[in-house]
Amino acid sequence: MELTIQNLIKIILGVLVFVVVVFGIYLFFKDTVIDFFKNMGNGSSSIIFSLIK
């Protein structure tokens, strides 16, 4: 399998689009998810919250 310049550009653009989409979803749901885990009130929520934070 040969990687030409065209294929490398397509791969890089695909990765960049994926990263932008994931980052956008993170920004959109960030406040909702963190508030959800803050309001759970049990011990496991603090562990999960510390991982997300």
TORFI-343931 format. One record per residue: residue number from 1; z, y, x of N, C-alpha, C in turn; chain; residue in three letters. Coordinates in Angstrom, 1 decimal. Atoms other than C-alpha are relative to their C-alpha. Last residue first. Layout:
BEGIN
<r resi="NUM" n_z="Z" n_y="Y" n_x="X" ca_z="Z" ca_y="Y" ca_x="X" c_z="Z" c_y="Y" c_x="X" chain="A" resn="Ala"/>
...
END
This chain:
BEGIN
<r resi="53" n_z="-0.3" n_y="-1.3" n_x="-0.6" ca_z="35.1" ca_y="17.4" ca_x="-12.4" c_z="-0.5" c_y="0.0" c_x="1.5" chain="A" resn="Lys"/>
<r resi="52" n_z="1.1" n_y="-0.9" n_x="0.4" ca_z="33.5" ca_y="14.3" ca_x="-13.8" c_z="0.1" c_y="1.3" c_x="0.7" chain="A" resn="Ile"/>
<r resi="51" n_z="1.3" n_y="0.5" n_x="-0.5" ca_z="35.7" ca_y="11.9" ca_x="-11.8" c_z="-1.2" c_y="1.0" c_x="-0.3" chain="A" resn="Leu"/>
<r resi="50" n_z="0.1" n_y="-0.3" n_x="-1.4" ca_z="38.8" ca_y="14.0" ca_x="-12.4" c_z="-1.3" c_y="-0.5" c_x="0.7" chain="A" resn="Ser"/>
<r resi="49" n_z="0.2" n_y="-1.4" n_x="-0.2" ca_z="38.1" ca_y="13.9" ca_x="-16.1" c_z="-0.1" c_y="0.4" c_x="1.5" chain="A" resn="Phe"/>
<r resi="48" n_z="1.4" n_y="-0.2" n_x="0.3" ca_z="37.7" ca_y="10.1" ca_x="-16.1" c_z="-0.3" c_y="1.5" c_x="0.2" chain="A" resn="Ile"/>
<r resi="47" n_z="0.8" n_y="0.7" n_x="-1.0" ca_z="41.1" ca_y="9.7" ca_x="-14.4" c_z="-1.5" c_y="0.3" c_x="-0.2" chain="A" resn="Ile"/>
<r resi="46" n_z="-0.1" n_y="-0.9" n_x="-1.2" ca_z="42.7" ca_y="12.3" ca_x="-16.7" c_z="-0.7" c_y="-0.6" c_x="1.2" chain="A" resn="Ser"/>
<r resi="45" n_z="0.9" n_y="-1.2" n_x="0.1" ca_z="41.2" ca_y="10.5" ca_x="-19.7" c_z="0.2" c_y="0.9" c_x="1.3" chain="A" resn="Ser"/>
<r resi="44" n_z="1.4" n_y="0.3" n_x="-0.5" ca_z="42.7" ca_y="7.2" ca_x="-18.7" c_z="-0.9" c_y="1.2" c_x="0.0" chain="A" resn="Ser"/>
<r resi="43" n_z="0.0" n_y="0.0" n_x="-1.5" ca_z="46.3" ca_y="8.5" ca_x="-19.1" c_z="-1.4" c_y="-0.2" c_x="0.6" chain="A" resn="Gly"/>
<r resi="42" n_z="-0.7" n_y="1.2" n_x="-0.6" ca_z="46.0" ca_y="9.4" ca_x="-22.8" c_z="-0.3" c_y="0.0" c_x="1.5" chain="A" resn="Asn"/>
<r resi="41" n_z="-1.4" n_y="0.1" n_x="-0.1" ca_z="45.5" ca_y="12.8" ca_x="-24.4" c_z="0.6" c_y="-1.2" c_x="0.6" chain="A" resn="Gly"/>
<r resi="40" n_z="-0.3" n_y="1.4" n_x="0.3" ca_z="41.9" ca_y="12.6" ca_x="-25.6" c_z="1.5" c_y="-0.2" c_x="0.1" chain="A" resn="Met"/>
<r resi="39" n_z="-0.7" n_y="0.1" n_x="1.2" ca_z="41.6" ca_y="16.4" ca_x="-25.7" c_z="0.4" c_y="-1.4" c_x="-0.4" chain="A" resn="Asn"/>
<r resi="38" n_z="-1.3" n_y="-0.7" n_x="0.0" ca_z="40.7" ca_y="16.9" ca_x="-22.1" c_z="0.9" c_y="-0.3" c_x="-1.2" chain="A" resn="Lys"/>
<r resi="37" n_z="-1.0" n_y="0.8" n_x="-0.8" ca_z="38.1" ca_y="14.1" ca_x="-22.3" c_z="1.3" c_y="0.7" c_x="0.2" chain="A" resn="Phe"/>
<r resi="36" n_z="-0.3" n_y="1.3" n_x="0.7" ca_z="36.3" ca_y="15.8" ca_x="-25.2" c_z="1.0" c_y="-0.8" c_x="0.8" chain="A" resn="Phe"/>
<r resi="35" n_z="-0.9" n_y="-0.3" n_x="1.1" ca_z="36.6" ca_y="19.3" ca_x="-23.6" c_z="0.4" c_y="-1.3" c_x="-0.7" chain="A" resn="Asp"/>
<r resi="34" n_z="-1.3" n_y="-0.3" n_x="-0.7" ca_z="34.9" ca_y="18.0" ca_x="-20.4" c_z="1.1" c_y="0.3" c_x="-1.1" chain="A" resn="Ile"/>
<r resi="33" n_z="-0.5" n_y="1.2" n_x="-0.6" ca_z="32.1" ca_y="16.4" ca_x="-22.4" c_z="1.4" c_y="0.2" c_x="0.6" chain="A" resn="Val"/>
<r resi="32" n_z="-0.3" n_y="0.9" n_x="1.1" ca_z="31.4" ca_y="19.5" ca_x="-24.6" c_z="0.7" c_y="-1.3" c_x="0.6" chain="A" resn="Thr"/>
<r resi="31" n_z="-1.2" n_y="-0.5" n_x="0.7" ca_z="31.6" ca_y="22.0" ca_x="-21.7" c_z="0.4" c_y="-1.0" c_x="-1.0" chain="A" resn="Asp"/>
<r resi="30" n_z="-1.2" n_y="-0.1" n_x="-0.9" ca_z="29.2" ca_y="20.0" ca_x="-19.5" c_z="1.2" c_y="0.4" c_x="-0.7" chain="A" resn="Lys"/>
<r resi="29" n_z="-1.1" n_y="0.8" n_x="0.6" ca_z="26.7" ca_y="18.9" ca_x="-22.2" c_z="1.3" c_y="0.2" c_x="0.8" chain="A" resn="Phe"/>
<r resi="28" n_z="-0.1" n_y="-0.1" n_x="1.4" ca_z="24.0" ca_y="21.5" ca_x="-21.6" c_z="1.2" c_y="-0.6" c_x="-0.6" chain="A" resn="Phe"/>
<r resi="27" n_z="-0.4" n_y="-1.4" n_x="0.4" ca_z="24.6" ca_y="22.0" ca_x="-17.9" c_z="0.2" c_y="0.1" c_x="-1.5" chain="A" resn="Leu"/>
<r resi="26" n_z="-1.4" n_y="-0.2" n_x="-0.5" ca_z="24.5" ca_y="18.2" ca_x="-17.3" c_z="0.5" c_y="1.4" c_x="-0.4" chain="A" resn="Tyr"/>
<r resi="25" n_z="-0.8" n_y="0.7" n_x="0.9" ca_z="21.3" ca_y="17.9" ca_x="-19.4" c_z="1.5" c_y="0.1" c_x="0.3" chain="A" resn="Ile"/>
<r resi="24" n_z="0.0" n_y="-0.7" n_x="1.3" ca_z="19.7" ca_y="20.6" ca_x="-17.4" c_z="0.8" c_y="-0.7" c_x="-1.0" chain="A" resn="Gly"/>
<r resi="23" n_z="-0.8" n_y="-1.1" n_x="-0.2" ca_z="20.7" ca_y="18.9" ca_x="-14.1" c_z="0.1" c_y="0.9" c_x="-1.3" chain="A" resn="Phe"/>
<r resi="22" n_z="-1.4" n_y="0.5" n_x="0.0" ca_z="19.3" ca_y="15.6" ca_x="-15.3" c_z="0.9" c_y="1.2" c_x="0.2" chain="A" resn="Val"/>
<r resi="21" n_z="-0.3" n_y="0.5" n_x="1.3" ca_z="16.0" ca_y="17.3" ca_x="-16.2" c_z="1.5" c_y="-0.4" c_x="-0.1" chain="A" resn="Val"/>
<r resi="20" n_z="-0.1" n_y="-1.2" n_x="0.9" ca_z="15.8" ca_y="19.3" ca_x="-13.0" c_z="0.4" c_y="-0.4" c_x="-1.4" chain="A" resn="Val"/>
<r resi="19" n_z="-1.2" n_y="-0.7" n_x="-0.4" ca_z="16.5" ca_y="16.1" ca_x="-10.9" c_z="0.2" c_y="1.2" c_x="-0.9" chain="A" resn="Val"/>
<r resi="18" n_z="-1.1" n_y="0.9" n_x="0.4" ca_z="13.8" ca_y="14.1" ca_x="-12.8" c_z="1.3" c_y="0.8" c_x="0.3" chain="A" resn="Phe"/>
<r resi="17" n_z="-0.1" n_y="-0.1" n_x="1.5" ca_z="11.3" ca_y="16.9" ca_x="-12.4" c_z="1.2" c_y="-0.7" c_x="-0.5" chain="A" resn="Val"/>
<r resi="16" n_z="-0.5" n_y="-1.4" n_x="0.3" ca_z="12.0" ca_y="17.1" ca_x="-8.6" c_z="0.1" c_y="0.2" c_x="-1.6" chain="A" resn="Leu"/>
<r resi="15" n_z="-1.5" n_y="0.0" n_x="-0.3" ca_z="11.7" ca_y="13.3" ca_x="-8.3" c_z="0.6" c_y="1.4" c_x="-0.3" chain="A" resn="Val"/>
<r resi="14" n_z="-0.7" n_y="0.8" n_x="1.0" ca_z="8.3" ca_y="13.3" ca_x="-10.1" c_z="1.5" c_y="0.0" c_x="0.2" chain="A" resn="Gly"/>
<r resi="13" n_z="-0.1" n_y="-0.7" n_x="1.2" ca_z="7.1" ca_y="16.2" ca_x="-8.0" c_z="0.7" c_y="-0.7" c_x="-1.1" chain="A" resn="Leu"/>
<r resi="12" n_z="-0.9" n_y="-1.1" n_x="-0.2" ca_z="8.0" ca_y="14.4" ca_x="-4.8" c_z="0.1" c_y="0.8" c_x="-1.3" chain="A" resn="Ile"/>
<r resi="11" n_z="-1.3" n_y="0.6" n_x="0.0" ca_z="6.3" ca_y="11.2" ca_x="-6.0" c_z="1.0" c_y="1.1" c_x="0.1" chain="A" resn="Ile"/>
<r resi="10" n_z="-0.3" n_y="0.5" n_x="1.3" ca_z="3.1" ca_y="13.0" ca_x="-7.0" c_z="1.5" c_y="-0.5" c_x="-0.1" chain="A" resn="Lys"/>
<r resi="9" n_z="-0.2" n_y="-1.2" n_x="0.8" ca_z="3.0" ca_y="15.0" ca_x="-3.7" c_z="0.4" c_y="-0.5" c_x="-1.5" chain="A" resn="Ile"/>
<r resi="8" n_z="-1.2" n_y="-0.6" n_x="-0.4" ca_z="3.4" ca_y="11.7" ca_x="-1.8" c_z="0.4" c_y="1.2" c_x="-0.8" chain="A" resn="Leu"/>
<r resi="7" n_z="-1.0" n_y="0.8" n_x="0.5" ca_z="0.6" ca_y="10.1" ca_x="-3.8" c_z="1.4" c_y="0.5" c_x="0.4" chain="A" resn="Asn"/>
<r resi="6" n_z="-0.1" n_y="-0.1" n_x="1.5" ca_z="-1.7" ca_y="12.9" ca_x="-3.1" c_z="1.1" c_y="-0.8" c_x="-0.6" chain="A" resn="Gln"/>
<r resi="5" n_z="-0.6" n_y="-1.3" n_x="0.3" ca_z="-0.9" ca_y="13.0" ca_x="0.6" c_z="0.2" c_y="0.2" c_x="-1.5" chain="A" resn="Ile"/>
<r resi="4" n_z="0.9" n_y="-1.2" n_x="-0.4" ca_z="-1.8" ca_y="9.3" ca_x="0.8" c_z="0.8" c_y="1.2" c_x="-0.3" chain="A" resn="Thr"/>
<r resi="3" n_z="-0.5" n_y="-1.3" n_x="0.6" ca_z="0.7" ca_y="6.5" ca_x="0.8" c_z="-0.8" c_y="1.1" c_x="0.5" chain="A" resn="Leu"/>
<r resi="2" n_z="0.1" n_y="-1.2" n_x="-0.8" ca_z="-1.1" ca_y="3.2" ca_x="1.5" c_z="0.5" c_y="1.2" c_x="-0.8" chain="A" resn="Glu"/>
<r resi="1" n_z="0.0" n_y="-1.2" n_x="0.8" ca_z="0.0" ca_y="0.0" ca_x="0.0" c_z="0.0" c_y="1.2" c_x="0.9" chain="A" resn="Met"/>
END
